[in-house]
């Protein structure tokens, strides 16, 4: 009887692994894009953290990312009315452009939405490219809360195509 109990335990473990119950911490690959369509995307936005803009993300990460800074929306005659898409360091900020709140190539933004359908929020630690280099931004997910607590991940965003890729896991 001891032998059959041991076989039963091994079989239960194999079933749990094959259904994903034991492997919740495995790395996953995700992707998506920056969405220009919603009214609030790339438009001026106040938040408790200050002023900035929202950037709508779709795909594995789905929701609004708040980036602190000065957003001067494009005029009605521009190609993206009401939006501030282009980074600048100019003061005053020209129409259609965005000046990050903090100088340098690093920024912290606040995301609220879902990852794989789980709702919550986290900070993105973003490393922007040097102006003369490739147009790829790298990011790391930090301090996830609510239904996303324990989420870890990093990825990249191609600024020319608006597409992102990430590697992530739900830990602990």
Secondary structure, DSSP 8 states (H G I E B T S, - for coil): -HHHHHHHHHHHHHHHHHTTSS-TTS-EEEEEEEE--STTBTSEEEETTEEEEEEEEEESEEEEEEEEEEEE-B-TTSTTBT---EE---SS--TTEEEESS-SSEEEEEEEEEETTEEEEEEEEEE---TTS-SEEEEEEEEEEETTTTEEEEEEEETTT-EEEEEEEE--
